[in-house]
Amino acid sequence: MKLKKKAIGIISSPRKNGNTAILTNKLLDLLNNNFEIEKIYLKDYDINPCKECYYCIENDECSVNDDMQVIYSKLKEAQVIILSSPIFMGGVNSYMRILMERTWHLRKGQLKGKTGSYVIVGCRDIGSGINEMEGYLSRLKVNKIAGVLGFGFHEGDVLKDEEALKNIQRLSNQIISLNQF
Ligand SMILES: Cc1cc2nc3c(=O)[nH]c(=O)nc-3n(C[C@H](O)[C@H](O)[C@H](O)COP(=O)(O)O)c2cc1C
């Protein structure tokens, strides 16, 4: 029996039943037949900001011994990486920002060949959210697919965003066709 490759959804919203999680869950459900799925809520992990020690320049790994070490392994294991963030103050939220900064040492092509995309949800002003996600995935050198933008404020609002729901379907199709094996 052939082992399925892994697809992970990393969700940075503090609301586990919030709009970002709803869209990400829909995407992961659509990928479920083709991939082994894992959902990661960053709020469940003890992760700290980059302390700017520059250990990673020489060593290609991070010196901070917290739960990011677990997330590094998950990123390396996965074939498909989905980053999902709500928009807070015009950009990705702080849990997602910490993850981005703490993966600086993975920018040299260690994740090349993997597929990367994103889900972001705001209620009105998404500010630099798309640029941050696009820029980050480019720096990781993964095969990037345009992500999904959803609109919503209260938990569940995004279920009324038909465009976002259609885009989740489109993204799942693209991920599957890019990873046919
Ligand atoms: C601290 C904070 C800042 C926010 N800033 C913005 C913002 O700048 N632009 C926006 O469109 N929505 C903003 N929102 C609204 C959230 O993006 C929105 O409620 C979204 O649905 C949250 O996603 P979630 O349900 O997955 O947590 C903010 C919410 C919070 C709590």
The ligand as an SDF file (V2000), in Angstrom:
LIG
                    3D

 31 33  0  0  0  0  0  0  0  0999 V2000
   -7.3150   42.5280   17.5280 C   0  0  0  0  0  0  0  0  0  0  0  0
   -8.1420   42.4360   16.2740 C   0  0  0  0  0  0  0  0  0  0  0  0
   -7.8150   43.2080   15.1900 C   0  0  0  0  0  0  0  0  0  0  0  0
   -8.5630   43.1160   14.0100 C   0  0  0  0  0  0  0  0  0  0  0  0
   -8.1780   43.8820   12.9430 N   0  0  0  0  0  0  0  0  0  0  0  0
   -8.8340   43.7490   11.7770 C   0  0  0  0  0  0  0  0  0  0  0  0
   -8.4000   44.4870   10.6310 C   0  0  0  0  0  0  0  0  0  0  0  0
   -7.4520   45.2470   10.6510 O   0  0  0  0  0  0  0  0  0  0  0  0
   -9.0780   44.3020    9.4750 N   0  0  0  0  0  0  0  0  0  0  0  0
  -10.1680   43.4570    9.3810 C   0  0  0  0  0  0  0  0  0  0  0  0
  -10.7330   43.3430    8.2920 O   0  0  0  0  0  0  0  0  0  0  0  0
  -10.5870   42.7500   10.4470 N   0  0  0  0  0  0  0  0  0  0  0  0
   -9.9460   42.8690   11.6440 C   0  0  0  0  0  0  0  0  0  0  0  0
  -10.3480   42.1390   12.7440 N   0  0  0  0  0  0  0  0  0  0  0  0
  -11.5030   41.2160   12.6130 C   0  0  0  0  0  0  0  0  0  0  0  0
  -11.0860   39.7750   12.3290 C   0  0  0  0  0  0  0  0  0  0  0  0
  -10.2070   39.6790   11.2420 O   0  0  0  0  0  0  0  0  0  0  0  0
  -12.3410   38.9470   12.0160 C   0  0  0  0  0  0  0  0  0  0  0  0
  -13.1880   38.9420   13.1370 O   0  0  0  0  0  0  0  0  0  0  0  0
  -12.0530   37.5430   11.5720 C   0  0  0  0  0  0  0  0  0  0  0  0
  -13.2700   36.9130   11.2250 O   0  0  0  0  0  0  0  0  0  0  0  0
  -11.3610   36.7590   12.6710 C   0  0  0  0  0  0  0  0  0  0  0  0
  -11.0730   35.4660   12.2050 O   0  0  0  0  0  0  0  0  0  0  0  0
  -11.3490   34.1830   13.1430 P   0  0  0  0  0  0  0  0  0  0  0  0
  -12.8490   34.0730   13.2720 O   0  0  0  0  0  0  0  0  0  0  0  0
  -10.7580   33.0600   12.4150 O   0  0  0  0  0  0  0  0  0  0  0  0
  -10.6700   34.4380   14.4360 O   0  0  0  0  0  0  0  0  0  0  0  0
   -9.6610   42.2290   13.9420 C   0  0  0  0  0  0  0  0  0  0  0  0
   -9.9820   41.4560   15.0670 C   0  0  0  0  0  0  0  0  0  0  0  0
   -9.2370   41.5550   16.2140 C   0  0  0  0  0  0  0  0  0  0  0  0
   -9.5780   40.6710   17.3960 C   0  0  0  0  0  0  0  0  0  0  0  0
  1  2  1  0
  2  3  1  0
  2 30  2  0
  3  4  2  0
  4  5  1  0
  4 28  1  0
  5  6  2  0
  6  7  1  0
  6 13  1  0
  7  8  2  0
  7  9  1  0
  9 10  1  0
 10 11  2  0
 10 12  1  0
 12 13  2  0
 13 14  1  0
 14 15  1  0
 14 28  1  0
 15 16  1  0
 16 17  1  0
 16 18  1  0
 18 19  1  0
 18 20  1  0
 20 21  1  0
 20 22  1  0
 22 23  1  0
 23 24  1  0
 24 25  2  0
 24 26  1  0
 24 27  1  0
 28 29  2  0
 29 30  1  0
 30 31  1  0
M  END
$$$$
